[in-house]
Amino acid sequence: MKRRDFIKNTAVASSVSLLPAHIWGSTQEKMLRTAHIGVGGMGAEDLKSISSHEKVKVVALCDVDSSNLEAALQMHPEARGFADYRQMFSEMADEIDAVVVSTPDHSHAPASMLAMQLNKPVYCQKPLAHHVSEVRAMRKLAEEKDLITQMGIQVHSFYDYKLATLLIQSGIIGKVSSVHAWSPKNWGYDGPPPTGSDPIPANLNWNLWLGTSANRPYKDQVYHPMNWRKLVDFGCGTLGDMGVHIFDTPYNALELDVPFTVKNKCRKPNGFGYPEENTVTYEFPGTAYTAETLKWIWYDGKGAPPSHKDLRLPNKEKLPLQGAMFIGETGRLLLPHFMELPRHIVDGEYVDIDVSPFVSSGEIGEPVRDYASEGNKHYHQFVDACLGTDTCSAPFSYSARLTETILLGVIAGRFPNKKLHWDSEKASFKETKANEFLSGVYRDF
């Protein structure tokens, strides 16, 4: 089944009549009843943070791994447990007010689209989806139904990143001509595909874990629970994992849209795993905060980033392990990842940053140096938006464009060292062979 057909036909229990979330929030005085799809790993963290809000009641938990599900049910014994989210919606659609999707990337869109078809607000972990076609469909449906949505980029709401956005937009380094961003993480795999098969663990429903992706034998430690990020059928590599976080602040601060060209310097594709080392160069149309065009370079893998004059720090200091550097007309701004203050560099020297104008204007308060408190902000913002008392800062209208940008760089890895030209209006590449990777084929499961 083609993805567009699946997306069009995902509604179940269509007789359920629910108000859009913003109307529900303004007319009801009750707890927000949440359902959580994927409750292991990051899903467990999402569950913990969402449920820490005093007006949340967890009513449904879903995971294809019974060990993950049992652990979550012990924390929320009043919730009902499911292995299949389709069954959960079929049985409980009228008892659920909002949905949190924390599955591997390839299941983000199927689960989120089904929830939104049922008029549910959705918090979906990053990257928003596995394919550009899915990202655009999710944004379109959310806007058509006027739903509350939020992508799980928790640092979007952290003090340091909000401060960096304010500084860039205040003109602290003038118009920005380029951005360098990096992570030495390696969510790639340069080896051969696995052979043979292993017994499927008793706690894992392998068919449901595969979901809409192509069927294949189970191999221990290759897919579940973590290594799927390295594989082209399930994850989005380091760019999709860390890039979304590190791209977010420059993307937001510079008010960028999607790029018009992208090139990935990496090894040849092997059809199974993502390259272990990537250098992705984007060109963006200019904005009010950039030069006529903006050049953006992403580096990942061992040794990232390479030595570059724009990345030299005062006093021969080492760069932070992960981060971004803005290059402007009058200086540079370094933004480490994460929970470190941005640093202003002019003529090779650090310059103190005066935050008092932003404090006095109420745009920012004092920094909070507690990860749990900082992290919960983004989750609680979603809950409060569903209850009608706040708005989301990373709705699908924003995060779909950010994710599309990331995914274009992932696709460029299929065509090493070749510049691809992207037409956002037509949603297609000039290089027609690249267009086959904008979407995929869904398996019935």
Phi, psi and omega in degrees: 000129179292149183302319182296329178287321178297313182300324183286337187242027185274353183292132172234161180050048188292350178284347179293128181248114181231148175282149171305152189301321184291332176283318177303315184297328185271350185244353183239141175245083180203179180288151173274118183270118186249148172242141186236120181254110187093106185233016174254159178058235179298330178298325177293321177293319178299316179299315180299315185286318178297315185286349176286348176287133187294343181252022177254136172236116179281120184247341182213139179229137184222130176201142180282349178255112186295334177293317176298316182296317181297319179297320180290322180292331176294327178281332182226072187295342180277349179281157174266144183251144181218153171265331186243119182293336177293319176294320179303312180293322181298322184268336191230013187307320183278001178251004184244131179258331182207154186233138176245123183251117184226040181272175166303158191305322186293344179257359180302307185293311180304316181290316182292319180297319179297318178297316182290328174301331179267016176067030179265133168299147185229131166255114183241131180297159178281159342292156192306321180204178185269337183226152179301319180300322179292317180303314181292322178294321179295317178297316183298314182293318179300319181287320179298323182265359178054052184262149171288128178219155178205134172268144185282070171245082191302327183292345177305330183258007180281152183304310187299323183284323175294322178296316180300320178299314179297320181295313180298316183285344175279350179088025185300329177239017181073196180290138185268130180260334180204159176227135171248135178221149188204157170205130179277005179296154181234088171260054175228171181211115183262002182274184181280161174297154180288156176240158179074195181211161176237157176300137178287128179303146183298333183274356186246127170271096187295322179298316180288328177296316177297324178058233185277355181282166184297144179291149178196162178293150175282136173232128182298134177068010179264321185245295185257136010261349191237323194287356178303333180300333183280348194251137190295335182277350188230319183246196181225023177068190179295324179300318180284333182275294183274329182302322180301316179295312188283331176289329194307309184293311176300319180299316180289314184297322183270359179052051182280155168254198180283155183286164175256345170220156177207141178217135180242119174270109184199179178286169181294148180294145177248001176080357183234305181246156175285155176301146181281340178225128182226141167234109186250124180247122178250151167238127182246149168298148181291157175230185179297341185252004183234173169292184183304322170225160180241133174258132183231125181239127178249135177235135172217166180097181184304130177084358180288139356271160174289167178297135181206141182302326180287349183252006178287135181255155176302151175060023179057031178293156176277147176293153171299155184305320179223151179165194180216149177233122175269133177250115184243183181294325188242007180165193180230154175233121178264129177238099177294157174243110009213177182057038170229142182293147173297155182232132183265129182236126177228128179051041176077010180231148175289143177236134179300144179255127179264110181264357186302324178298325181283328177290313183293330179279351181083008181285337180206151179252209178279147179294142176252122185256034176243117186300317182299315180295317179296315183295323182292339182306313186294318178293313183293331175300319177297313180299313181296324177296319177297328180273359175085016183245004180203177174232153181276140181267348178229054179293170181297334178299328176267308188291337175294321179291318177299314181294321177302317178302314178300313185293331176295323176292325177296315178298321180301336176294344175281346183228070189306135174064017178247128178284125178256141182250121187254129175254102185296321182296320180270350183055050180206157175270149171297324178277098194300330180297333180287339185292338181292344181264005178284339180212183180212199181240133178269140172266139169289133181221000000 
